[in-house]
Amino acid sequence: MGGVTELFFIMVLIATAAFAPLGYFIYKYTQKNGDPFGETEPHGDSPSFVNDLAETAIHFVKSKLGKK
């Protein structure tokens, strides 16, 4: 009978580990009135150093190619 009890607890631990991400997502989703990840902006609307650097590099290459 001890084997059945051990197996039961092991299965409960595996199920807890398997469904923990789902439970966390449901918790976060219901926490902020349907915003699971808080306030997010659409891609490209916020200024970024990397985007500015890429735009500068693109304009530099275009200017060098345009002079030839």
N, C-alpha and C positions, 0 to 999 in steps of 0.2 A: 504494500500500500504506500510505502514511502516513495517508491519510484514514480507513482502517479502524481503525488504532491510536488515532487521536484520537477517533473515535466511540466506541470501546470504553472509553477512559478517561472520557469525558464520561458515558456510560451508567452506569459504576461510581459516579461521583460523584453522579449523580441517584438511583441506587438506595440509596446510603449515606444520603443526606439523607432519602429517603422512609421508610426502615426504622429510622432512628436512634431515634425515639420508642418504637417497639416493643421494640427492644433495651434501651433504658433501663428500660422498665417491667419487662421480664423480669429484668434485673439487680437492680432494687430488690425485686422479688417474691421472688427466691430469696435475697436477702441476710439477711432477718430472719425466716426460717422461715414464710413465707407471709403476712407482714404487709407489704404493699407500701408503706404510708405510715406505718409505726410504730404507736404506740399511739394509737388514736382513741376518743373517747367518743361515745355516741349523742347525737343532737341533743336539746338541752334539759336535759341532765344537769349541765352545767358552768355556774357562775354567770357572768353577763356584765353589764357596765355598761349596755349597750344594752337588754338584756332588762329589767333593773331599772328603767331610765328609762321604757320603754314600759309596764310594769305600773303605775308611779306615775302616768303620764299617763292610763291607762285608768281607774284608781280615782278620779282627780281628776274626770274627765268624768262618770263614773257618779254621783259624789256631787253634782255640780252639777245633773245632770239629775234626780236623785232628790228634790231639795229643791223643785223647781217643782211 
